[in-house]
Amino acid sequence: MGLSPGDNVGPVAILRCRLCANRPQWSCRHPTRGFLLRVDLARPKRVPTLAQELALDRAMAARSTCSRCSRRYDYCLPLRTVGSCDPCARGYEPTPGTYVTTTVPVTHRLAA
């Protein structure tokens, strides 16, 4: 519905799985648990500014760019454990379809 919790203090009801139905209020940790909130107390979601979107895009670019070959991939690289992309770590040339190539200069780098 495009709403955030807003002034809701707590859930009106909690939907739980049938295995945890007889347990205390917050004991169910399954992904099937859902919180029902009041719609009249909810507020519209905040829209990020262009500066926030630019900061998010820079952060994602840092996570998906290899430090050795400077190629940007479509997924996050294991930079903490391996330190580079898989082709650089194993010593082979990546296929062109696996990384992002741009022929037109990028005027903006917004995520959305």
PyMOL commands that set and color helices and strands:
alter all, ss='L'
color gray80, all
select helices_A, chain A and resi 18-20+50-64+86-90+96-98
alter helices_A, ss='H'
color red, helices_A
select strands_A, chain A and resi 3-4+13-15+34-36+43-44+72-73+99-100
alter strands_A, ss='S'
color yellow, strands_A
deselect
rebuild
show_as cartoon
